[in-house]
Amino acid sequence: MRALRLGHHVQLLQGGQAYFPAMVRAIDLAAHEVRMETYIFEFDTSGQQVAAALMRAARRGLAVYVVMDGAGTPALSADWAQQFNDAGVHWHIFSPLGNLGWLIPNRWRRLHRKLCILDGRVAFCGGINVLDDFLDPNHGSLKEPRFDFAVRVTGPLVRDVHEVVSQFWWRVQTASNVRSRDFSAAWVALQEAVGLEWVDELQSIPLRVATANRGQSAKADLLLRDNLLNRSNIERAYRKAIAGARQEVIIANAYFLPGKKLRQALIHAVQRGVRVRLLLQGRYEYFMQFHAVRLVYGVLLQAGVEIYEYAPSFLHAKVAVVDGQWATVGSSNLDPLSLLLAREANVVVDDASFAGDLRDRLVQAMELHGLRVDPAHYAQRPWQQRLRDQLAYGLMRLGVFLTGNRY
């Protein structure tokens, strides 16, 4: 794992109410190219605003590419597909599940990262889907906004984002073109993927950056999780940061089921005198994710880890702060699906100003909206709940086994 690089400006964005206006503004200012990857693209109020910005960019003559995951976004409506096509937006749905998709373990390898890159100069990365804060696809309207984060970044790691999304677009388009025997289109996609010279020219031009909530020339880097060269980068970064903690570890994670090494890292931190606090999902969303984690509560609580469950709405964040200096914001949950199967992207930042801002928001969420799990009450939970927890954990482990992974 390489050292973090200097020269980044990182702005913390909480929720879609901050994220979408910043992204739309950046798309409207783009002059050459827009590339986006997302798990969910929902054409609700927020999604329509993003879609409109993408179409405006395409009509201005920009190259606009959007990849959506086939599990999070099974299909585009005929109307929106036609609007994208008419405007000149290039779009692709990655690995549609089909009727039996979830029964095929290879189909569990999803595109879960949320990345957007503008002109090779400005990048967005985080956990926020193109989905309204007050809407849940499975549960309908929400009374309180979803709790989530993203970052807007300029600096050296932006080129890495561009290379990653460009290469992925080439891969999915090439596979699609080869299947349809359109080899000329496959060649064009390859040329687009490797044509990065204009990025160097744009990055040499000074860029005015918003001053609110950003690290000043912060150290940062992009961490990826894929099934080739970057199989454990994000988990190793977590473990390294936790192993170096001296005062405090705060993690907010929507789907939290850490493997043995990560659990041991948290326990060893507490044994060194580090205060470890976890802000986890408090509302029922999915059977396995909700119940499986509760089986590992016991060993963590016994070690002295503080666990808070977020109560007002769904927690979707995938962030952490260590010692008020190291922080990460991204798409990767700390569960087998994210750490072993899905394509993920996190930004890691070494900057006291940025980390302090994120820490303040997490502490406020725990103190005002988190319900602390009482070890005694947990130990006395009903046998029916224990059975559900055991069943969910067993199903999760079985799923990992079927994919050929160890966890």
C-alpha positions as a Python dict, from the first residue, in 0.01 Angstrom:
ca = {
    (1, 'M'): (0, 0, 0),
    (2, 'R'): (153, 330, -110),
    (3, 'A'): (192, 634, 114),
    (4, 'L'): (-73, 907, 103),
    (5, 'R'): (9, 1192, -134),
    (6, 'L'): (13, 1565, -64),
    (7, 'G'): (-166, 1835, -258),
    (8, 'H'): (-536, 1750, -218),
    (9, 'H'): (-833, 1969, -136),
    (10, 'V'): (-1109, 1758, 17),
    (11, 'Q'): (-1460, 1884, 91),
    (12, 'L'): (-1691, 1679, 313),
    (13, 'L'): (-2050, 1651, 190),
    (14, 'Q'): (-2319, 1513, 422),
    (15, 'G'): (-2626, 1364, 258),
    (16, 'G'): (-2781, 1423, -79),
    (17, 'Q'): (-2885, 1773, 23),
    (18, 'A'): (-2519, 1875, 5),
    (19, 'Y'): (-2397, 1617, -246),
    (20, 'F'): (-2635, 1658, -537),
    (21, 'P'): (-2614, 2040, -567),
    (22, 'A'): (-2234, 2017, -557),
    (23, 'M'): (-2230, 1744, -822),
    (24, 'V'): (-2480, 1923, -1048),
    (25, 'R'): (-2280, 2245, -1020),
    (26, 'A'): (-1961, 2060, -1113),
    (27, 'I'): (-2129, 1891, -1411),
    (28, 'D'): (-2260, 2227, -1534),
    (29, 'L'): (-1905, 2372, -1512),
    (30, 'A'): (-1742, 2080, -1692),
    (31, 'A'): (-1595, 2157, -2034),
    (32, 'H'): (-1480, 1825, -2177),
    (33, 'E'): (-1604, 1507, -2011),
    (34, 'V'): (-1825, 1363, -1736),
    (35, 'R'): (-1793, 1003, -1614),
    (36, 'M'): (-2010, 852, -1341),
    (37, 'E'): (-2049, 517, -1169),
    (38, 'T'): (-2326, 439, -923),
    (39, 'Y'): (-2500, 140, -772),
    (40, 'I'): (-2847, 298, -774),
    (41, 'F'): (-2970, 561, -1018),
    (42, 'E'): (-3326, 638, -913),
    (43, 'F'): (-3512, 892, -1125),
    (44, 'D'): (-3679, 1059, -828),
    (45, 'T'): (-3655, 1434, -763),
    (46, 'S'): (-3283, 1425, -688),
    (47, 'G'): (-3208, 1175, -964),
    (48, 'Q'): (-3392, 1384, -1221),
    (49, 'Q'): (-3177, 1683, -1128),
    (50, 'V'): (-2861, 1480, -1184),
    (51, 'A'): (-2999, 1331, -1506),
    (52, 'A'): (-3089, 1675, -1636),
    (53, 'A'): (-2735, 1799, -1565),
    (54, 'L'): (-2588, 1499, -1750),
    (55, 'M'): (-2810, 1566, -2050),
    (56, 'R'): (-2723, 1938, -2050),
    (57, 'A'): (-2356, 1843, -2054),
    (58, 'A'): (-2405, 1601, -2343),
    (59, 'R'): (-2598, 1861, -2543),
    (60, 'R'): (-2309, 2106, -2490),
    (61, 'G'): (-2090, 1855, -2670),
    (62, 'L'): (-1926, 1691, -2369),
    (63, 'A'): (-1856, 1319, -2364),
    (64, 'V'): (-2084, 1181, -2090),
    (65, 'Y'): (-2058, 822, -1964),
    (66, 'V'): (-2272, 664, -1691),
    (67, 'V'): (-2247, 308, -1555),
    (68, 'M'): (-2518, 176, -1323),
    (69, 'D'): (-2513, -158, -1145),
    (70, 'G'): (-2765, -414, -1265),
    (71, 'A'): (-2872, -511, -911),
    (72, 'G'): (-2913, -158, -781),
    (73, 'T'): (-3057, -33, -1111),
    (74, 'P'): (-3211, -330, -1294),
    (75, 'A'): (-3332, -119, -1590),
    (76, 'L'): (-3400, 229, -1716),
    (77, 'S'): (-3755, 316, -1809),
    (78, 'A'): (-3813, 350, -2182),
    (79, 'D'): (-3872, 723, -2136),
    (80, 'W'): (-3544, 793, -1955),
    (81, 'A'): (-3347, 563, -2182),
    (82, 'Q'): (-3482, 759, -2481),
    (83, 'Q'): (-3404, 1093, -2318),
    (84, 'F'): (-3046, 986, -2246),
    (85, 'N'): (-3005, 855, -2598),
    (86, 'D'): (-3150, 1168, -2759),
    (87, 'A'): (-2922, 1392, -2551),
    (88, 'G'): (-2613, 1184, -2634),
    (89, 'V'): (-2551, 1040, -2286),
    (90, 'H'): (-2363, 709, -2311),
    (91, 'W'): (-2502, 473, -2047),
    (92, 'H'): (-2464, 110, -1951),
    (93, 'I'): (-2621, -121, -1693),
    (94, 'F'): (-2351, -349, -1556),
    (95, 'S'): (-2428, -720, -1514),
    (96, 'P'): (-2809, -727, -1498),
    (97, 'L'): (-2923, -1000, -1263),
    (98, 'G'): (-3205, -1146, -1465),
    (99, 'N'): (-3467, -1374, -1311),
    (100, 'L'): (-3224, -1612, -1138),
    (101, 'G'): (-2933, -1374, -1081),
    (102, 'W'): (-2909, -1401, -703),
    (103, 'L'): (-2891, -1781, -731),
    (104, 'I'): (-2565, -1759, -928),
    (105, 'P'): (-2271, -1677, -693),
    (106, 'N'): (-2066, -1510, -969),
    (107, 'R'): (-2346, -1256, -1010),
    (108, 'W'): (-2290, -1140, -650),
    (109, 'R'): (-1985, -944, -766),
    (110, 'R'): (-2142, -602, -800),
    (111, 'L'): (-2039, -249, -895),
    (112, 'H'): (-2100, -79, -561),
    (113, 'R'): (-1867, 221, -584),
    (114, 'K'): (-2001, 573, -631),
    (115, 'L'): (-1759, 784, -837),
    (116, 'C'): (-1795, 1090, -1056),
    (117, 'I'): (-1509, 1257, -1243),
    (118, 'L'): (-1531, 1591, -1425),
    (119, 'D'): (-1269, 1688, -1687),
    (120, 'G'): (-1008, 1481, -1507),
    (121, 'R'): (-984, 1763, -1249),
    (122, 'V'): (-1263, 1721, -993),
    (123, 'A'): (-1383, 1391, -844),
    (124, 'F'): (-1663, 1284, -613),
    (125, 'C'): (-1645, 968, -406),
    (126, 'G'): (-1861, 836, -124),
    (127, 'G'): (-2149, 617, -23),
    (128, 'I'): (-2435, 822, -167),
    (129, 'N'): (-2635, 670, -450),
    (130, 'V'): (-2830, 880, -699),
    (131, 'L'): (-3130, 852, -471),
    (132, 'D'): (-3328, 1105, -272),
    (133, 'D'): (-3241, 1129, 99),
    (134, 'F'): (-3604, 1085, 198),
    (135, 'L'): (-3676, 780, -20),
    (136, 'D'): (-3589, 415, 31),
    (137, 'P'): (-3643, 175, -263),
    (138, 'N'): (-3771, -99, -30),
    (139, 'H'): (-3941, 100, 245),
    (140, 'G'): (-4084, 406, 72),
    (141, 'S'): (-4078, 756, 216),
    (142, 'L'): (-3858, 840, 514),
    (143, 'K'): (-3940, 1095, 783),
    (144, 'E'): (-3574, 1180, 836),
    (145, 'P'): (-3296, 1191, 575),
    (146, 'R'): (-3065, 897, 520),
    (147, 'F'): (-2733, 941, 706),
    (148, 'D'): (-2450, 928, 452),
    (149, 'F'): (-2138, 1107, 329),
    (150, 'A'): (-1932, 1180, 19),
    (151, 'V'): (-1632, 1397, -65),
    (152, 'R'): (-1541, 1638, -344),
    (153, 'V'): (-1170, 1613, -423),
    (154, 'T'): (-909, 1786, -634),
    (155, 'G'): (-545, 1680, -647),
    (156, 'P'): (-330, 1387, -760),
    (157, 'L'): (-579, 1109, -680),
    (158, 'V'): (-825, 1254, -932),
    (159, 'R'): (-623, 1109, -1218),
    (160, 'D'): (-652, 768, -1052),
    (161, 'V'): (-1031, 807, -1047),
    (162, 'H'): (-1028, 896, -1415),
    (163, 'E'): (-820, 594, -1508),
    (164, 'V'): (-1037, 361, -1302),
    (165, 'V'): (-1373, 471, -1443),
    (166, 'S'): (-1237, 500, -1800),
    (167, 'Q'): (-1095, 150, -1792),
    (168, 'F'): (-1412, 7, -1643),
    (169, 'W'): (-1624, 173, -1911),
    (170, 'W'): (-1397, 23, -2175),
    (171, 'R'): (-1431, -322, -2017),
    (172, 'V'): (-1809, -323, -2000),
    (173, 'Q'): (-1851, -166, -2342),
    (174, 'T'): (-1597, -395, -2505),
    (175, 'A'): (-1770, -700, -2359),
    (176, 'S'): (-2105, -572, -2484),
    (177, 'N'): (-1970, -489, -2830),
    (178, 'V'): (-1792, -821, -2865),
    (179, 'R'): (-2110, -1007, -2770),
    (180, 'S'): (-2291, -814, -3044),
    (181, 'R'): (-1992, -857, -3282),
    (182, 'D'): (-1952, -478, -3312),
    (183, 'F'): (-1571, -480, -3319),
    (184, 'S'): (-1535, -127, -3455),
    (185, 'A'): (-1723, 8, -3152),
    (186, 'A'): (-1497, -199, -2925),
    (187, 'W'): (-1193, -34, -3084),
    (188, 'V'): (-1342, 314, -3032),
    (189, 'A'): (-1408, 232, -2665),
    (190, 'L'): (-1046, 124, -2623),
    (191, 'Q'): (-919, 450, -2773),
    (192, 'E'): (-1145, 649, -2539),
    (193, 'A'): (-1020, 454, -2238),
    (194, 'V'): (-651, 520, -2301),
    (195, 'G'): (-676, 875, -2436),
    (196, 'L'): (-565, 1063, -2124),
    (197, 'E'): (-340, 1332, -2276),
    (198, 'W'): (-605, 1603, -2240),
    (199, 'V'): (-628, 1522, -1868),
    (200, 'D'): (-265, 1628, -1821),
    (201, 'E'): (-337, 1957, -1998),
    (202, 'L'): (-644, 2031, -1786),
    (203, 'Q'): (-471, 1939, -1460),
    (204, 'S'): (-199, 2196, -1533),
    (205, 'I'): (-457, 2477, -1528),
    (206, 'P'): (-515, 2639, -1184),
    (207, 'L'): (-850, 2544, -1036),
    (208, 'R'): (-1051, 2750, -791),
    (209, 'V'): (-1173, 2530, -506),
    (210, 'A'): (-1455, 2600, -259),
    (211, 'T'): (-1313, 2684, 83),
    (212, 'A'): (-1586, 2539, 305),
    (213, 'N'): (-1519, 2216, 494),
    (214, 'R'): (-1207, 2108, 307),
    (215, 'G'): (-858, 1996, 392),
    (216, 'Q'): (-587, 2246, 303),
    (217, 'S'): (-341, 2059, 80),
    (218, 'A'): (-427, 1740, 263),
    (219, 'K'): (-259, 1404, 224),
    (220, 'A'): (-502, 1167, 58),
    (221, 'D'): (-536, 871, -173),
    (222, 'L'): (-791, 658, -354),
    (223, 'L'): (-838, 302, -230),
    (224, 'L'): (-1008, 45, -447),
    (225, 'R'): (-1150, -302, -386),
    (226, 'D'): (-1184, -529, -686),
    (227, 'N'): (-1131, -893, -774),
    (228, 'L'): (-794, -851, -942),
    (229, 'L'): (-512, -635, -802),
    (230, 'N'): (-692, -468, -512),
    (231, 'R'): (-862, -749, -326),
    (232, 'S'): (-796, -628, 30),
    (233, 'N'): (-670, -269, 7),
    (234, 'I'): (-958, -108, 194),
    (235, 'E'): (-967, -361, 478),
    (236, 'R'): (-588, -339, 520),
    (237, 'A'): (-610, 40, 541),
    (238, 'Y'): (-869, 9, 819),
    (239, 'R'): (-658, -242, 1010),
    (240, 'K'): (-342, -34, 976),
    (241, 'A'): (-514, 283, 1099),
    (242, 'I'): (-674, 101, 1392),
    (243, 'A'): (-344, -66, 1484),
    (244, 'G'): (-180, 277, 1499),
    (245, 'A'): (-458, 441, 1703),
    (246, 'R'): (-354, 593, 2036),
    (247, 'Q'): (-669, 771, 2155),
    (248, 'E'): (-985, 708, 1958),
    (249, 'V'): (-1146, 507, 1678),
    (250, 'I'): (-1490, 601, 1546),
    (251, 'I'): (-1651, 396, 1270),
    (252, 'A'): (-1993, 453, 1114),
    (253, 'N'): (-2091, 169, 885),
    (254, 'A'): (-2424, 63, 744),
    (255, 'Y'): (-2358, -310, 701),
    (256, 'F'): (-2103, -414, 959),
    (257, 'L'): (-1986, -772, 986),
    (258, 'P'): (-1606, -756, 1020),
    (259, 'G'): (-1388, -1062, 971),
    (260, 'K'): (-1168, -1206, 1243),
    (261, 'K'): (-865, -984, 1174),
    (262, 'L'): (-1066, -663, 1181),
    (263, 'R'): (-1249, -766, 1498),
    (264, 'Q'): (-917, -844, 1664),
    (265, 'A'): (-779, -506, 1558),
    (266, 'L'): (-1070, -331, 1733),
    (267, 'I'): (-1034, -545, 2046),
    (268, 'H'): (-658, -491, 2064),
    (269, 'A'): (-712, -117, 2032),
    (270, 'V'): (-942, -119, 2337),
    (271, 'Q'): (-684, -324, 2527),
    (272, 'R'): (-426, -50, 2454),
    (273, 'G'): (-657, 209, 2611),
    (274, 'V'): (-810, 339, 2286),
    (275, 'R'): (-1175, 440, 2299),
    (276, 'V'): (-1356, 255, 2018),
    (277, 'R'): (-1706, 363, 1917),
    (278, 'L'): (-1921, 210, 1643),
    (279, 'L'): (-2226, 378, 1491),
    (280, 'L'): (-2426, 104, 1320),
    (281, 'Q'): (-2759, 45, 1150),
    (282, 'G'): (-3045, 69, 1399),
    (283, 'R'): (-3338, 17, 1162),
    (284, 'Y'): (-3435, -311, 1001),
    (285, 'E'): (-3354, -313, 628),
    (286, 'Y'): (-3235, -660, 523),
    (287, 'F'): (-3262, -981, 724),
    (288, 'M'): (-2902, -1102, 691),
    (289, 'Q'): (-2732, -766, 736),
    (290, 'F'): (-2950, -669, 1032),
    (291, 'H'): (-2927, -993, 1229),
    (292, 'A'): (-2583, -1133, 1137),
    (293, 'V'): (-2396, -838, 1289),
    (294, 'R'): (-2579, -878, 1618),
    (295, 'L'): (-2417, -1214, 1667),
    (296, 'V'): (-2073, -1045, 1688),
    (297, 'Y'): (-2194, -769, 1922),
    (298, 'G'): (-2117, -990, 2222),
    (299, 'V'): (-1741, -1028, 2174),
    (300, 'L'): (-1703, -657, 2094),
    (301, 'L'): (-1912, -539, 2389),
    (302, 'Q'): (-1728, -773, 2623),
    (303, 'A'): (-1397, -622, 2509),
    (304, 'G'): (-1518, -269, 2584),
    (305, 'V'): (-1620, -149, 2237),
    (306, 'E'): (-1907, 101, 2252),
    (307, 'I'): (-2186, 28, 2002),
    (308, 'Y'): (-2452, 283, 1908),
    (309, 'E'): (-2744, 211, 1676),
    (310, 'Y'): (-2861, 500, 1459),
    (311, 'A'): (-3231, 554, 1519),
    (312, 'P'): (-3394, 839, 1319),
    (313, 'S'): (-3353, 696, 969),
    (314, 'F'): (-3144, 451, 771),
    (315, 'L'): (-2772, 477, 826),
    (316, 'H'): (-2590, 435, 494),
    (317, 'A'): (-2252, 586, 581),
    (318, 'K'): (-1920, 404, 531),
    (319, 'V'): (-1678, 635, 714),
    (320, 'A'): (-1424, 632, 996),
    (321, 'V'): (-1200, 867, 1195),
    (322, 'V'): (-890, 767, 1393),
    (323, 'D'): (-725, 1001, 1646),
    (324, 'G'): (-886, 1305, 1482),
    (325, 'Q'): (-631, 1287, 1199),
    (326, 'W'): (-693, 987, 971),
    (327, 'A'): (-1030, 955, 801),
    (328, 'T'): (-1196, 760, 524),
    (329, 'V'): (-1516, 820, 326),
    (330, 'G'): (-1635, 581, 59),
    (331, 'S'): (-1868, 309, -59),
    (332, 'S'): (-1723, 8, 124),
    (333, 'N'): (-1917, -149, 404),
    (334, 'L'): (-1729, -371, 648),
    (335, 'D'): (-1906, -691, 559),
    (336, 'P'): (-1828, -987, 329),
    (337, 'L'): (-2012, -849, 27),
    (338, 'S'): (-1810, -528, 24),
    (339, 'L'): (-1478, -666, 144),
    (340, 'L'): (-1478, -984, -68),
    (341, 'L'): (-1703, -938, -368),
    (342, 'A'): (-1807, -586, -469),
    (343, 'R'): (-1612, -320, -654),
    (344, 'E'): (-1566, -41, -398),
    (345, 'A'): (-1390, 295, -373),
    (346, 'N'): (-1288, 491, -63),
    (347, 'V'): (-1092, 812, -23),
    (348, 'V'): (-848, 814, 269),
    (349, 'V'): (-747, 1151, 413),
    (350, 'D'): (-470, 1244, 657),
    (351, 'D'): (-571, 1593, 769),
    (352, 'A'): (-676, 1720, 1112),
    (353, 'S'): (-922, 1978, 977),
    (354, 'F'): (-1110, 1732, 758),
    (355, 'A'): (-1100, 1450, 1014),
    (356, 'G'): (-1215, 1686, 1288),
    (357, 'D'): (-1514, 1796, 1082),
    (358, 'L'): (-1618, 1436, 1016),
    (359, 'R'): (-1557, 1340, 1379),
    (360, 'D'): (-1781, 1620, 1506),
    (361, 'R'): (-2067, 1503, 1286),
    (362, 'L'): (-2030, 1140, 1395),
    (363, 'V'): (-2011, 1226, 1764),
    (364, 'Q'): (-2320, 1444, 1731),
    (365, 'A'): (-2505, 1159, 1558),
    (366, 'M'): (-2409, 916, 1836),
    (367, 'E'): (-2493, 1152, 2119),
    (368, 'L'): (-2820, 1288, 1978),
    (369, 'H'): (-2951, 1006, 1761),
    (370, 'G'): (-2772, 689, 1867),
    (371, 'L'): (-2908, 429, 2105),
    (372, 'R'): (-2619, 275, 2296),
    (373, 'V'): (-2632, -103, 2317),
    (374, 'D'): (-2627, -215, 2680),
    (375, 'P'): (-2416, -532, 2728),
    (376, 'A'): (-2648, -668, 2998),
    (377, 'H'): (-2958, -613, 2788),
    (378, 'Y'): (-2786, -769, 2487),
    (379, 'A'): (-2698, -1079, 2690),
    (380, 'Q'): (-3064, -1120, 2791),
    (381, 'R'): (-3216, -1090, 2442),
    (382, 'P'): (-3495, -1343, 2368),
    (383, 'W'): (-3414, -1684, 2224),
    (384, 'Q'): (-3613, -1603, 1909),
    (385, 'Q'): (-3379, -1313, 1837),
    (386, 'R'): (-3074, -1527, 1910),
    (387, 'L'): (-3205, -1786, 1665),
    (388, 'R'): (-3257, -1524, 1393),
    (389, 'D'): (-2907, -1389, 1455),
    (390, 'Q'): (-2757, -1738, 1428),
    (391, 'L'): (-2951, -1812, 1112),
    (392, 'A'): (-2852, -1485, 944),
    (393, 'Y'): (-2486, -1532, 1036),
    (394, 'G'): (-2492, -1888, 905),
    (395, 'L'): (-2650, -1781, 577),
    (396, 'M'): (-2388, -1508, 537),
    (397, 'R'): (-2106, -1755, 596),
    (398, 'L'): (-2264, -2000, 351),
    (399, 'G'): (-2283, -1730, 87),
    (400, 'V'): (-1913, -1650, 134),
    (401, 'F'): (-1829, -2019, 106),
    (402, 'L'): (-2025, -2055, -219),
    (403, 'T'): (-1826, -1773, -379),
    (404, 'G'): (-1500, -1952, -301),
    (405, 'N'): (-1378, -1692, -50),
    (406, 'R'): (-1259, -1719, 309),
    (407, 'Y'): (-1364, -1466, 572),
}
